Amino acid sequence: MSEQKFRVKYGLAVGDNTTQTTMTVDGASGDIYTSGDATVNENLQVNGATTLGNASGDTVTINGDTQIQNALTIGSGSGDSVTVNSQVSGNITFSDNNTTTPRGVLGTVANNDQWFVGGAAVAGLGYAMIATGDDAGEPIYARQYTGSPLSGTVTREATLLSATGNTILPGDLAVNGGSITTTQTTGNVFNTTATTVNIAGAGTTVSIGANTGTTTVNNALAADSITTTGDAAINGGDITTSAGSANIFNAGATTVNIGGAATTVSIGANTGTTTINNSLVADDISIATIDATNIEVSNIKAKDGTAAMTIADSTGLVTVTTQLQVDNINVSGNTISSTNANGAINLTPNGTGTVVIPTADVTTLDVTNIRALDGTAAATIANSTGVVTVSTQLNVDNVNINGNTISATDTNGNITLVANGTGDVVLGSQITRTLGEIQATTDINYVFPPQTLSTVSDNNGFSAASSFPAGTKGYGANAGFTSYYGDTLAGALTSASFNFRNASGNSATGVTVPFTGITSVAPSASPNTSTMGSLNFNGYATSGFTGDVATANQGGGITALQALQFQSYVNDTFSDSTLTLTSANVTAVASSFRVALGAPQVTGTKGQISFNTTTPGVGQAVRVTGTLTGTATGIVSGQDYYIIVTNGSTTATLSATPNGDPIDTTAGTLTGLSLFRCGVTFTTTGLTNVPFGRAAKVTVSGVNNVTSGTYTVFGTPTTTSFGLGIPYTTAPTVSGSQSFSCLTTYMGSGFRIRAFPAAIPANVQNRLELLDINAATGTIRTDTLTVTSGAYGGTGTARLTVDSAKIAATLPIQFPSYTIAGKPASGAVGQQIAISDSTGNGGRMAYWDGGASIWRYVSDDVAV
């Protein structure tokens, strides 16, 4: 049949006498209503909203497939019944429900019990709900079936809520969030049925119970180790072990009480040894044999009260800590005395024996003579491990020992310290002082030059002389300094040095300076032009060494002349003061770093640590956080440390203070702690010189997120920035009132070489300063100065010669070069420059015309 269409414009009613069905078409809206049952055997297409059922008790049955493209309302009155026998191929969607009234799928079972799946909202937060209702005893199950859920067999069943509100699971429960908690004050876990309960099988740290209260273990407890902060009550009566060796309170406890209420105490087996390591105090001890270090009792007697008793056998030792009374002999402390009136003390050997004292070991021995046993042999006063104390002076041949002084007793006698064989004479103190001169030579008979002026000339410190002992190749007069870079923390690649120090004032204060009557004063700043130290060179003249002869022949006094002298001098009076930089100079934090040290551990006893590769530097700070569970000691959480030594990548040594001494540590792991290497770099402006030296200690205040205090400079400071090893957690910033100060020394210094011209009397007026150089000026004095190339063996060619008549150069002389636009704005008469972009020929020479104050070309006097 071809498709037929009709349009109802005003209204249409359909009915018959059998079914009493009426179809009504609304003339205004075009809606179609049916009154009574209606059956549609073919397709029913409704493009608008559709309502099926609108009265109480309506029944709507859908037998075929249903596709709903618009709104569908099934039932509009209470008690409506809907049966869907077909499959729903789409979604069943409920409209938005932003109310507290649940909306979803509601069903009735068991006459009046209800079930519900749906959702609602509370305060704008939606939730989903699975619920039962009636008398609050309807359970909720989650099931897995074998076969259809409507007709199959239940394989597993989880009771989400039982009739009493409990949850029952057929399998295991995995709590991946980590905690099982309760709001109840009493909770039970596996408290019935289970006879074997395993808890925390992989736990390395297990905590049970609070810090107070009681933890009760009702049956036997088997554990490798038990630690409790409170008491342990063993009401079963026995503490047992299956181990062959066991310890009770073997560490920590210094007072141990056992069996305080016991009237019978049994220790040990019937065989073996019971050892008591310290003193034993008892009211009464009754034993057949006792082997102990100390026994403290009122009386010791034989067991039967009359028999002889052996206190120690021939190899034993009895120690009595108070007096010992043996008949009329009393032994007390270091004294053996008789207790009977005027009683003698006799040492009587048996038979033909003698009383022999092979070694007298006493605190004080007051005798006239000490001699060997046979009267002639050598006597040993103390063996190699003993000590002889002489409370007054001791004379040994010509040597006297008195207090801290060893002196010779014969007139002008020498004291000679001679080692055996190839041994050395070692002065073992940290600082060795000498009064007078130390003279070094291998020739004991050599006489050093006399000291004509004991306070100035020659030496009052150390002298070395060459020698040629028989059978040797001879020895030079040398003093050596050997240095190893790794032996000192003074600085990188520190070399051997010869140090001179100079100060005004005196080395000792409050005394009169000899020959002057002036009272000595404390040291003060080295003044300008004063000498800091000299290296002097002298040769032998006709009658002696030049330093002695020239000084003596110039009239003595305190002025010594040297043939050649290297000397340093003060070019500006030395002074100490505090240098302070404020916000006018330090304008910002240029950068900061807080870098975690990976896998840190302690490797030594003096603050040595290692870590994964990074870039540590001396002066940087290390902040420590966390809780230590590792084995190392000495590094504490919450403490800041400072690097004083590092290899620059994987190791460092720590101090508790900036530039301080290394801390005491024990090697081990630092598990649980986090170590952060910290430093802050500040930007400076307006500085013409570098304010702080490397590793200087700078006092800091007014920097945000930084504790005011003293920190160490790390890296190399410049005029535009400097870095400080500051520990921090939050990145520092300047506050506008920041201040940085450091105690520093201001000093100027110079260097000169002094000598005498040939064939000129040696007096101070004729002495020349061959070389005199400081930061401001420099002078070289010589009649002819030649600069040569650096060829081997002195074969270089002259490149520049300066004498009394000329300056001769064998190489081109290069003048400073400028462009016309970049030439200096002014100059001085006699100055010449090269103009690189000069007209015609580039590089023409120009000179300064002082009259016209302009640069002119040398070739034609034309202004540049």
FENZI-V759702 format. One line per field, one symbol per residue. ss: DSSP state (h for helix, s for strand, l for the rest). psi: psi as a letter, one per 30 degrees, with the letter a starting at -180 (. if undefined). burial: + if it has 24 or more other C-alpha atoms within 12 Angstrom, else -. Layout:
BEGIN
ss->???
psi->???
burial->???
END
This chain:
BEGIN
ss->llllllllllllsslllllllssssllllllssssllllllllllllllsssllllllsssslllllllllsssllllllssssllllllllllllllllllssssssslllssssssssssllsssssssssllllllsssssssllllllsssssssssllllllslllllllllllllllllllllllllllllllllllllllllllllllllllllllllllllllllllllllllllllllllllllllllllllllllllllllllllllllsslllllllllllllsslllllllllllllllllllllllllllsssllssssllsssslllllllllllllllllllllllllllllllllllllllllllllllllllllllsssllssssllsssslllllllllllllllllllllllllllllssslllllllllllllllllllllsssllslllllllslllllllllhhhllllllllllllllllslllllllsllllllsllllsllllllsssssssllsllllshhhhhhhhllllllllllssssssssssssssssssllllsssssssssssllllsslllllsssllllllllllssssssllllllsllllllsssssssllllsssssllllllslllslsslllssssssssssssllllllllllllssssssssllllssssssllllllssssllllllllsssssssssssssssssssssssslllllllhhhsssssssslllsssllllsssslllhhhlllsssssllllssslllllllsslllllllllllllssssllllllllssssssllllsssslllllsl
psi->klkkklkjeelkkkllfefhkkkkkkfefglkkkjakkkjfakjjjfakkkjkglkgkkkkjfakkkjfakkkjkglkgkkkkjflkjfakjkklkjhlfjkkbkklklhegkklkjblakkhgjlllkkllldgggklklklkljakfffakjekkkjekafgglkkkfaljjifffkjllflfkkkjhflekfjkkkhfgkfjkkkllflakjkjfakjkkekkkkfalkjifffkjllflfklkkhfkdkfjkkkhfgkfkkkklaflakjkjfakkkkekkjlekkjlekkjlekkllefffllkjekafflkkkjfalkjjcgkkjkbgkjlkflkgkljkjjlkbglljkifkjjlekjjlekkllegfelkkjekafflkkkjfalkkjcgkkjjbgkklkflkgkljkjklkbglljkjflekklkjakkkklfjffkjlkljejffelbkgdkkkkllilkglglkljkkkkkkkeffkgflkhklkljkkkkllalfklglkkkgfgkklllkakklkflkflkjkkklkaegakeeeeeeefggbbgjkkkekkkkllkfkkkkklkkkkaffejfljellkikkjkhklkfafhgkllllkaillkflljkklakkgafllfkkkfkklkkfklggefllkklflkgalklklkkalhkfkkkkkklkkkkllgkflkeklkgljkkklgkkgkkkaklkklajlaffllkkikklekkllkffgkkklkklkkkkllklkklklkhkkilfffkkjekjkafelkkkjkekkkkllhllggglkkfkkjaffljkkflkkklkkllefglkflalkfkklkjehlkdkkgkkllkjeefhlkkkeeggkk.
burial->-------------------------------+++-+-+-------------++-----++-------------+---------------------------++-----------+--+++---------+++-----++++---------------------------------------------------------------------------------------------------------------------------------------------------------+-----------------------------------------------------------------------------------------------------------------------------------------------+-+------++-++----+++----++------------------------------------++---------------------+++--+++++---+------++++++++-------++++++++++++-++------+++-+++++--++++++-++++++-++++++---+++++++++++--+---+++++--++++++++---+++++++++++-++-+--++++-++++++++++++------++++++++++++++-+---++++++-++-++++++++++--+++---+++++-----+++++++++-----++----++++++--------------------------------------------+-+--++-------++++--+----++++++-----++++------+
END
